[in-house]
Amino acid sequence: MASRIVHRGVAIVTLGEGEAVAQLAPNCIAIRRDAAGWWTCFIGADGTVEEYDQPYASRDEALWAAKAAAEYGI
């Protein structure tokens, strides 16, 4: 089950297992986990998804990165 917070007006959603980034609204940040680690994904106004080129080792690190990005808007 996804959890959601809002930081500086930007929704940051941590996805649960099996939940897809594509289901999220535009202009938000998603945090998802796979075998490689925790990914910070950015959903653009047109629905495009971009993510950093490497995952983070923990959910907390990915969340900190998402909050830092929200400081500047996405």
Helices and strands as residue ranges (DSSP letters): E 3-7, E 10-14, G 21-23, E 28-34, E 37-43, E 49-51, H 59-71
